[in-house]
Amino acid sequence: MDINLNEDQVEMMRQARRFCENETPMTFVREMFEDERGFTDDLWNKMVEMGWTAMLIPEQYGGLGMQMTDLMLVLMEHGRAVVPSPLFSTVLLGAEAIIAAGSDAQKEKYLTAIAEGSMRGTLALHEPGSGANPGYIQMEARKDGDGFILSGTKLFVTDAHAADFIVCPARTKAGIDPADGITLFIVDAKAPGVAISQLPVIDRTRKLCAIEFKNVKVGKDGILGEANKGWSPLCKVIRKACVGLAAECIGAAEKAMEIAIEYAKVRVQFDQPIGSFQAIKHRCAQMYVEVESGRSLLYYAAWAQDNTDEQEAAIAASAAKVLCTETGKNVAGSAIQVLGGIGFSWEHEIHFYLKRTKASELAFGDTLYHREQVVSLTT
């Protein structure tokens, strides 16, 4: 593989950075942190104009037909700016589920709307039992004529409050193999019986919700893919989501490192910059090593999603999820140590990076789960 970026990708990254610096400065992030909705229609429409909602969608549905490596570059810049928006949930959760399992009619209906920015979606995976394994999906889907009736609770659903549709995995058959018997459904977020409420979370730049499904009727056209065969396409969605979170965390880590290094150059103690002290120099050097190591694995994981078999793609995604989210959390924590007392204050921006990376570390399987995934796939 060649991990060198081509000219188009370099320019795409520059454009994404300029966009984030101009449209989502830290004053805007602070405002959205406290805002119940967490983003604005103006910001969303500008992202649509940038083509970001259409990047991974095939060209026949109005998309750009690009690869995960391209979207990774945009998400890294989003991590640098802690961008508050439903782009991640719509592009990597809602749209990817339809790409992975949808019929031609479903793709035409949903992907075209997502590409043009008129529809947003998300994925409702986790339940009160938690966990990213198929055995944790116990939400009931009862057969009702040609369709099903859904009843149960989903937790930690990303940006559900802003979604037009929700991809919901539920159990339609019990058996020895927990992966057999899971079906994916597309549910209208405003359907009767769907109740969405926001959860209190550490990172309020990305809203997480609880969804109660109370006898929600889903017709035949709401079944995504084959009945009882939803786990395989769902795994593809989770893999790409993990790579997307890893990209955001590396972007956040890089920015946190830059903040720490800049402060170490200008903060004077004992008549010299604190960056001249060995303890600070070594900490900054370690941050650099961690960021570059994470970036290398991230590039491979993004490339692997489109260019290797499913097993290798899964190993790379889990490995990147572990290393990059831990790197984001550790580098943000180290940056706070370099900053000293000011780093613990609400007035400084560094805490946004720690919150975002810590939340990403837990999403779609924590580091312990993904380490187990790597072991199970390589032995």
N, C-alpha and C positions, 0 to 999 in steps of 0.2 A: 504494500500500500504506500501511497505518497500522501503524507500529511501536510505538505506545503500547500498554502492557500493560493488559488489562482487570482488573477487581477480582479475578476468580478467579485469574488468572495471578500477580498481585501476592501474593495469599495463598498460592498454591502455592509461590512462591519463598521466602516467609517460613517456611513449614512445612519446606521442604527445608533452609533454613539452620539452623533450630532443631534439626532432626534431626541434621544433621552435627555441630553443636557439641556436642550431648549424647551421641551414639552413637559418633562417630569423632574424639575429641580427639587432639591430637598424640601423647599417650602411647600411644594405641591404634595410630596410624599407625606409630610406631616399632616397636611389638611385631609388627605384621603385616609390616613391612619385613624382619624377620629370620625370620618364620614361613614354613615351606615351603609351606603352603597359601595363605597371604596373606589370608584372610578367615575369618569364623566363620559357622556356621549360624545363630546367633542374629541376627547383623547381616543376613544374607540374608533371614531370615523377617520381620524388621521392615521391610525394604525392600519385600517383597511386600505386607505389610499397608498400606504407604503407597500402593500401587497403581502403583509405578514400573515393574514388569515388564509391566504390562498397558496402559501408556499408548498405544502405537502399534498395538496389536493390535485388529482390528475387533471390534465388539460381538458379532457372531454367534459368535465364538470365545472369549467370556468377557473380552474386552478393553474398553478405555474409548473406543477410536476417536478418540483425540486426534491432534494434529498435531506436526510436528517442532519447531515453536516452543515448544510446551509442554514437551517433553522437554529442549529446549535450556536452559530455565530451571533444571531440576533438575541437569543436567550442569554448568552454571556453578557451582552450589553445591558439587558434588562436586569440581570443580577447586579451589575455595577451600580445601577441607579435605583435599585430596589423598586422597580416599576410596579405600581398598583394597577392591575387590569385583569380581565378575564381571558387574556390571549392564551395563556398556558392551558386553562381548562377547556377552552373551545377547540383549539388546534390539536392538542396532544391527547385529550381525553374524549371529547365528543366526536370530533371529525375522524380521528384515527379508529375509533370503534366502528364507525360506519364504513370506512375504507376497508377495514379488516374483515367485516362480516356482512355488510349490507347488500341487498339486492340492487339491481340496476335502477329500479324505481325509487328505492330509498336513497341511493346515492344521488340521483338526479334531484330529488326533492331537498335533501338536507345539505349535501356538499356544495351545490350551486349557491344556496342561500348563505352558507358559511363563508364561501369565497368572496361573495359580494358584501358581506358584513351585515346582512339583514337578520341573521340568526346566530344565537350563541348556545352552546351546549356544555355538558359536563358528564362525569361518570360517578355513579354512586356505588362504591365498592364495599367499604367497611361497614360492619355491623357491630352491635354492642359487644359481641364476643371478640371483636377486633381481629387482627391478623390478615395477611395477604394470601394465605393458602386457600385452596378451594373448599376445604372442610369447614372454614369459617362462614361460608355463604349458606345461610339457613333460611333466608327470607322465603316465605311461601308464595308459590304461584299456582293457583288452582285452575284446572281446566274449566273453561266456560264456553261451550260451543266451539267455534273456530278460534277463539281467543283465550285469554287467561284473566284471572282476578288476582291482583297483587296485594299482599298485606304484610306489613313489617316495618322495621326501622333501619334507616341507613344513617351513618354518622361520618363526620369529617369530610363532607362532600364539598369539593372546591368550587366556590363561586356559584352554588346552586341558586342563590337569591337573584342572580342576574341571568340565569339560563332560560332559554325557551324550551329546551328539551333535555331530558335526563336519560342517559343510558344506564339501565339498571339490571345487573345480573341477579337472578333468583333461581331457586331450586324447583325444578319441575319433575324430578324423579329422584328417589332415594336408592342408594346402592352401595356396594362394597367400596367401589372407587369413588371418592368424593368429587373428582373432576368430571365424572360422568353424571349428567342430570342437571347441569347448569345451563340456563337459557338466558340470552340477552334480550332485553326489551327496550324499545324507545317509548318513553313516557312524556306526554305533554306536561310541562312544569305547572300549568294552570288547570290540569285535569281535576275533576271532582274527586275528592279523597286524598289529594296531595297537599300536605302541610309542611312548609319550609320555614325553619327558624335558624337564626345565626347562633353560633356557639362562641363562648368566650375563649379566645386563643392568645398565644404569646405574640404572634405576628399578625397584626390587624391590617397590614397592607395586602394580605391575601385572606379573604373571608372564607371560613369553613362553616358548613351548615349541617343541621340535622334534618332529615326528611322522614315524615311519617306517611306511610302508604296505608290507607284505610279502604279496603275493598275497591281498589282502583282497577277499572276495566281497561284492558288493552286488547284491541282487535288483532286479527290475523296479520294486518299490515304493520303492526307494531312489534312483531317478532323479528329480531335482528339475527339473520343467519339461520342455522338449523336448530331446531328444538333439541335440548339436552346436549348440545355440542358447543356451548358457548365459552368453555374454559380456554381452548386453544387460541381463538382470536383475542380473548381478553388478556392472555399472557403477552401477546404482541403489543397491545396498548400499554400495559404496565411497563414493559421494557422501554418503550420510547418515552414514557412519562418519567421513568427513572433517569434516562439520559438527559432529558430536559431539565430536571431538577439539578442534576450534576453540573450542567452548563451554567445555570444560574448561580450555583454555589461557587464555581471557579471565578466567575465574574465578580461576585461579591468579595471573595477572598483577595483577588487582585486589587480591588479598590481599597479594601481595608489595609492591605499591605502598603499601598501608596500613601494612605493617610498617615500611617505610623511612621514611615520613612521620612515624609515631609516634616512631621512634627519633631522627629529626632534631629533633624538638621537645624531647626530654628529654636528649639527649647534649650536655653542655656542654664547650666547648673555648675557651680564651682568654676565660673569664668570660661566655660567651654560647652559646646553643644553636647547634649546627652548622647548623640549618635557616635561620639568619639569613645564612649565607654564600652569596654569589652562585652559586658552583659547585654547592652542594647544592640551592639553590632551583631553579636551572635544570634540574638533573637530575630532580628530583621533578616539575617542570612537564612535562618531556618524557615522563615515565612516564604522567602523566595524559592527555596528548594521544594517546599510543599506545594506551592502554587504551580510551579513548572512540572512537577511530577504528576499532579492531578490533571493538568491541561493535556499532557501527553496521553494519559489513559482515556480522558474524555474524547479526544480526537479519534482514537481508535474505536471506542464504543459507539460513537455516532456513525463512523464509517461502516462498522460491522453490521448495523441494523439494515443496511441496504445492500451489503456486498458479501455476506457470509451465510452459512446455514443457521437454522434456528438455535441450535445448541450453542454455537460460538457467539451468536448475538446475545443470547441470554447470559452467558458467562461474562461477556464484556459489559453488559448493562448493569449487572449486579456488582461487579468489581468497581465500576465507575461510581455507582451510587454510594458504595462504602467509602472509597477514597476521597471523592470530591466533596461529599457532604461533611465528612469529618475534617477535611482540609478547610472548608469554609468556616466551620464552627471553631476550629483550633486557631486559625489565622485571625479571625475576628476577636477571639479571646486574647491572643497575644498582642494584637493592636491596642486593645484596652489597657493591657499591662504597660505598654510603652507610653501611652498617653497619660497614665497615672490617674489622679483624681478627676481630671476633666473628662476622662473616658467613661466614668460612671455617672455622669450628669445627663439629665434629660436634654439639655441644650445641645450636646454634641450628637452628631449623626451616626457615630459608630455603632450605637446599640441597635439601629435598624438592621445592620448587617448580621449581627449576632442572632437577632430574633429570626430573620428570614432563614438563615442557614440551619439553625436549630430546628425550626419547624420542618424544613425540607428533609432533614436527617430522619425524621420520624414518618414522613409520608410514604405511602405505598411500600411498606416494609422497612423496618429499622435496620441498622447496620448488622445486628446479630442475625436477623432473618436472611439478609443478602449474603452474609458470609456462609451461612448454611447452604444457600443456593449454589454458591460457587463450589463448595465441597461436593454436594450431591451431583453436580453436573460434570465434575472433573474426575470422579472416582468410580 
